[in-house]
Amino acid sequence: MVKIVTDSCSDITPELAQEYGIMVVPLYVQFGDKVYRDNVDLATVEFYHKLVKSKVIPTTSTVTPEFFTKLFTKLAKETNEILTITLSEMYSGTYGSALQGKAMVKNKCHIEVIDCQLAIGGQLLLVTTAAKMAQEGANLNQIAQWVREAIPRTHVRMSFDTLEYLRRGGRIGKAQAFLGSLLKVNPVLSIKDGTTFPVARPRNRAQAMDFLVNFAKGFHHIEALAIEDATTPGELEILAQRLKDLVPPERFYRSKISPVVGTHVGPHVLAVSILEGEC
């Protein structure tokens, strides 16, 4: 069976990873001289508390090519087909590390590495669907082809209280245009072609929530849907109730924005991701 590998910026929960046999590679977040593995060494709640209270601005980093070489070599003893789906190359060096790691594997194994040009819930939807296909017996070529064709059909919208975290982390992309003109607004951003771009400027949190709901309800056919928060579970529950009828429960995912992503988006992000059905 094809082994599916992804990184922690996909926000795959431990439960999903276990259910679908997904190998999640934790990236790193660093406060001063202390380095933590994403969602392993630092609980999400604790991380966001530190993010708000600490005077030290955290940084993030990815794993080395050697890490991927060791991982692929280990997995190659269990299978001859491995698919790795990473977050956008524009956000991280993970894709490059995986490619370099693949090149150093000596075992005979077919390994594909795909830059999904997304992150968070969009990446989650691609990875979980790929893992389901693997469990159902699809081969590596079939799954990789599906992922590449599904990327343009995967849509992400994120509501923020502030863009300051994106700005200071250098991940703001085309949303730079929103800086300097945002007074008491809750900007909505998306990810397109692997980078962040501005979508709308709702005036308050309630309007931002409405925007996310209307965005999701604007699709005629949804294959799967994911919603996420960082520190506002109450808002996530409201969002879930408003969107619950759009897809069956088994294709409706809830997750938390991981510490590595949270470093760049801040504690009050709320996100909706859609895997659009094929025409």
C-alpha positions, 0 to 999 in steps of 0.5 A: 500500500502507498505510504502517505507522508506530510508535514505538520502544517497540514494540521492533520490531527493525531486521530486522523493520522492514526485512522488513515496511516498518515506519517506527519513530519513535525516542523520546528518552532523556536522561542529564544534558545528553546526549540520545539517540535510542532504539536509534539513538544509544545501543546497548542494551548501553551504555544498560543499563550507563549505567543501572546505573552512572550517578549521573544518573537518565535521563529520556525524552521523545517527538517533537514534532507537527512531527516527525510532520507532516514524516514523514506529509507525506513518506510521503503522497508514496508512499501515500494511506493511513498507519496509526500505532500508538503505545504507551499514552497513559498512558505517553507523549505520543506518541499526542497528538503523532501526532494533532496532527501528522496535523492539520497535514498538508496533503497529501490522505492518509487517516491513522489514529492508534491508541493500542494501550494497550500497549507492548513485545511487545504493541505489537510483535505488533499492529504486525507483524501490521498490516504483514503485512496491508498487504503482503497488500493489506488497506486502511487501514480493514480493518487499523485495524479489526483492530488495534482489535479485537485490542487486548483479545486482546493480553496482556503479562506482565513479571517484575521484580527491582525496581519502583524504576525504575517508581516513580521514573519515575512509570509504576508505575500500580496496581502501587503496591500492591506497593511497601513489601511486596516483600522478595526477590520478583520481581513480575510485572506486566501492562498493562491499559487502558493502564496497569500493574497487579500480577499475582503475587509469585513468590519468586524468579527461577525461580518468575517464569520458571515463571509466565511459561511457565504464563501463555503455555501457558494459552492455547488458541489463540495467533496470535503470541508475543513474548519479550523481555529487557534484559540476560539473554540466557541467560534469554531462551534458556531461555524460548524453549526452553520456549515454542517449541512454542506457535507456528510459528517465523515467529510467534515473535518475540524482541526487546530492551527498548529504552532508553526503556522500560528507563529505567522498567523496569530492567535485569532485566526479562523479558517475554512477550506473547501475541496470542490467537486469535479465538474 
